[in-house]
Amino acid sequence: EVLSNNKSIEHIDLGENSIGDSGVERLVEHLKCNNTIKHLGLCDNNITSSGADHLRKLFTSNHCSVNSIELSDNPLKDEGLDLILQSVSVTMEHVWIDDTGMTSSCSSVSTALHKIKSIKFTLPDNCDHINNSLANTTVLEELVLYDGSDVAYHTMISGISRNSSINRLWFSGGHLDHPTVSYLVQVINLSKSITELHLDGVDVAPSDYLLLSDVLSVNSVVKKISISCKYEQLLLFKFLKKLNCTLELSLSVTDEAKDDNQFIREVEMLVAEHNQSDGVTTPLHVELR
């Protein structure tokens, strides 16, 4: 009843509340009478294809105002994903569907790339069909690729190389081997649209961070970089010292590293050195978490 009569709430986050399909059904019934809710957070709620069908009914109703939905960590599988992705309209701006059981047979994600501005999904081993759609979409602005293999990431980078609309690119989890990083460097160097690069918990060799820095140090298009990496890789400070663009560095380290006084001093010296360098317009930000 509160949702039905609401005139001000725009954001609902029910993540990790185990609402299940029945909870989604009840939620949708109220949202059908609401025209102010913009965002639905439903991550990790044991929602299956049955719950996805209820969401489909919401997205195809005349009064749906939702333009952002997060469904990560739900066992939707291809059937549920098809119901959702085929029903979203061009007004949908943000969709998270990582860790939902998507396989290479899910074709609806390819179609969704032509309607959604921002999407996050787990890469299946065979993603050729997604790669082809990625090359042709002119709508997508933010792409978050999650937990991909070297082969899958390499395939997607091929599509990115032919895309001109993506400006925020994320690699989250998984592994980037040397040939894939080399290809990524080549693509970023030639891209006229990618302004942000985020490497979030991706397994990348220290030497390949240097390879990235060689390009980013002279790249005038990329303005924002976010890196979350292993403690051992943080000691490779040459990567950071070469950068002349805006850098947001998020460091994921162990509790032992946080107590390592020598490591902390090295980080502080690096930050001070970078921020005092000529031409630096945005100070280096480091977060130990």
N, C-alpha and C positions, 0 to 999 in steps of 0.2 A: 504493500500500500504506500509506503514511504517513497519507493521508486516511481510508482505510478503518478504520484502527485508532485514529485520533485520538480523544481524550476531552477535549481542552482547547481546541484552536484553534477560534475562532468567526468569524474574519475572514480572508478570502482576497482579495487584490487582485492580479490578473494583467493589469492595464491596460497597453496598449501593448507587448504581448509577441508579437503576431502568431501567436497560437495557432490561429486559424482554426477551421473547423468540426470538423476532426479532433481538435483539442485539446479542444474542448468535449465531444466524444463521450467521450474518455478521462476527462475530469474528471467527467462525469456518472456514469460507471460506478462510480467510487470513491465519489462522494457519495451514491449510492443506499444505501450501507452505513454512512453516517455520520448521526448525529443531533445533532451539536453545532455544525456550521457554520451561522451566521446570516446572514452577508453575503458576497455574491459581487461582486467588482469586475472587470468584463470589458470596460471601455471600449476602443475603438479596437483591435480584434483581428481585423478583417475577418471577422466572423461574419455569415453569411447566413441565409436561411430554413431551410437544412439544419441549421445549428447550433441555430437556434431550436426545431426539432422535438426535438432531444435535450434541450433545457432543458424543453420541454413534458413530456416523459416523466419528468423529475426532479420537476417541480412536481406532477404527478399521482400520484407514488408515495406509498406509505403512510409511508415513513420520512423524507420531505423535511423538514428543519428550517430551510431558507433562508427568511428573511422580508424580505430586502433585496437588491436586485440593481441594478447599474449597467451599462447597455448602450449608453451614448452613443457616437456616432461609429462605428457598425457598419452596414453596408449591409443591414439586415434587411428594409427595405421593408414594405409593408402585409401581405404574406403572412407574414413572420416575426413581425411585431408581433401579428398575430391569433393565431398559435400560442401566443405567450407570454402575452398579456393574457387570452385566454380560458381559460388553464389555471391562472392564479394563483388562490389561494383568499383568503378573508377574513383569513387570518393574514399575508398579504403586507403589509408596512407601508411599504416604500420602493422606488420604481421610477424609474430614469432612462432615458429613451428619446429624448433629444434628438439631432438630427442622425443619424437612422436611416432617412431616406427616407420618412417618413410623409406620406401625401397626405390629401385631403379624403374619400377613399373608405374610410379606415380607421375602421370603426365600433366596433371592440373597445375603443378608448380610452374611449368613452362609458360602456360597461359597467364598465370598470375603475375609473372614478371612484366607483362604489358599493361597491368592495371594498378599495381601497388608501388608506392614510392620508396618504401623501406621494408626489407624482408630478411629474416634470419632462419636458416634451416640447416639440418645436418646433411652433409654431402653423401649420397649413395656412391657405391664403388663405380657404377656406370652412370655418368651424368652427361653423356653426349647430347641428349635432347635438351637439357637445361642450358648447356653451352651455346647451342644454336639460337635459342630464344634470347639468351643474354646478349648476344651480338646484335640483335635486331631491335631490342626494346629502346624506346626513347623516353620512357616514363620513370624508370627506376633511378633513384638518386643515392640510396644507401644499400649496400649489399654486405651481409654478415654471413660468412661461410664458416660452418661449425664442424669440428672434429673430422676433417678430411684426410685422406691418405695422400701421399705424394702424387700419385697418378690423378686422383680426383681434383686436387688443387691445380695441378698443371693443366688439366682439361678446362677448368673454369677460367684460368688466366688467359687461355686462348680466346674465350668469349669476351673477356674484359678488354682484350687488346683491340677488339673491333667495336667496342661500345663507346659512345660519346656522351652518355647521360650520367653515369655514376660519378659522384664526387667524394663519397665516403666509403672506403673499402676496409673491411675487417676480415682477418683470419683468426679464428678463435679455436684453440685446441688443435690436436692433430700434429702433423709433422711436415716441415718444408725441407726437402733435401737440397743439395747444392744446385743441381740442374733446374729445379723449380724456382729457387731464389734467383738464379741467374736470369731466368725467363721473366720473373716478376720485375726485376730491376730494369730489364729492357723495356717492358711494357710501361712502367711508371715513367721512365725517361722520355717516352714518346707521347704519353697521354697529355691531353690539353684540358682534361676535366677533373682528374683525381686530385683533390686538395687535401684529403686526410687519409692517412694510412695508420691502421691499428693492428698490432700484433699482440694478441691477448692469450698468453699461455701456450704459444705455439713452440714446438721443439725446433729450434734453429741453431745450427752450429755457430760458435763464436766468430769464426772466420767469415761466415756469411753475413753477420751483422756489419762487418767492415765493408763487404761488397755493397751492401745497401747504402752505407754512409758515403761511398764514393759518388753515387748518383745524387743522393739527397743533399749533399754539400753544395752542389751547383744547380740544383733544381729550383726553379722560381715559381712553380705551380703548386707543389705540395707545401701547405702552410701549417699543418698540424700532424704530429706523430705521437702515438701513444704505444708504449711498450710495457708488457708485463712478462718478465722472463725469470729464469732461474738465477739463484745466487751466484753460481760459478760464472755465469756469463756477464754479470754486472762488473766484474773486474776488468773487462775489456773496454777501458775508458776511451780508447782511440776512436771508437765509433761515435761517441758523444762529442768529442772535441772537434770533429770535422764538421758537425752540423751548423748551418747558419740560418736555418729556418726555425719557426716556432716549434718547440718540443715540449710535449707533456709526457713525462716518464713516470709510469706507475710500476713500482718495484714490488714483486711478490717474493718475500724472503722468509727464511725460517726464523724462529725465535732466537736461535743461536746467533744468526747473522745480526739481528738487532742488538745483541749484546756484545758484538765484536767491535770494540772501540776503534781499532785500526781501520776497519772497513768503513765505519761511520765517518771517521776523519777524512778518509779518501773521497767519500761521497761529498762531504762538505767542501773540500778543496776543489773538486771538480765543478760543483755548482757555482762557487765563487769565481773561479777562473772563467767559466763560460759567461756568466752574467756581466763580468767586467770587460769582456772582449769588445773590440770595436765592431759596430754594426749590429749588435744584438738589440732588438727592439722589444722582445718579449722574454722576460727572465725564465730560465730553466726551472721547472717545477718537479720536485722529487717527493714521492710519498712512499714511506716504508709501511707495508701493510701485511 
